[in-house]
Amino acid sequence: MAEAGFPALMQYTQRVSYLMAMGRPAASVALYLPSSSMWMGDSAADAAFVSTERMLSERQIDFDIVGEDALAQDLIAGHGSFTTLSGNRYTTVILPGVSLLSQADFDRLRTFAAGGGHVVFLGRTPSLIAGRTILNARSATPSDFSWATVVAGELSATPTPPMYPPATSPAPQVVPDAFRRAIAAAVTAPDITLDRPTTALRYMRRRLKDADVYFFFNESAEPLSRTATLRTTGRRAEIWDAQTGNVTALKSSRAKDARRVQLTLAPYQAEVIVIR
């Protein structure tokens, strides 16, 4: 906090947070938080969850974290979908390293999959399915999850981020081919596609009444330039500077149900692009 640029950073963070909070989440992927597995002392579930967050982020896949209670009762079940109270619709649920699953979650996921939703268990399937309490848990086998996609293996561990930006870009995460294929098959309509892949670009999307807001961040010590195709119905692209409030027109071209823009980001630069 003693750094000279800290106040400006906090002001920028506040303004970006306000801008993103005005919109509704737009992720179609729900990432399941295996809290019961963690409470049982399962450190592998915790590590798998963090590494899955990283895998999705490095592949520009936006996601929301969904807890056990939300999946069991709060999300509105549709035909192959779960919808939040704010209207966000999930068509894919990813469960990393889960060793214990409640019966309510099991039943809802199986119905979700039967309706066409994508359910992906990464690393393993639960060995226990709990009733009203964990004391009522029954044993489960992989055959109990024949309706889901199950991918064996594990992701490389995710280190704790350093206090200061590293001098070089972090090494890409090691992702087994089976994981890549399973995610590509489950996330069939990504919000963003790039002309060339990169693991340095992070993004988040929000929906306004008349626009789509994309927040991009270059998590790299190197400049980043990519042509991005953004899924949106908007026709005009703009750069919104959260620090100054300035709005600048951004050249774009039309793609099928999308707009194509050029991303040019300096090391560790963030940028907000609005399509309306």
Disulfide bonds with the S-S distance in Angstrom:
none
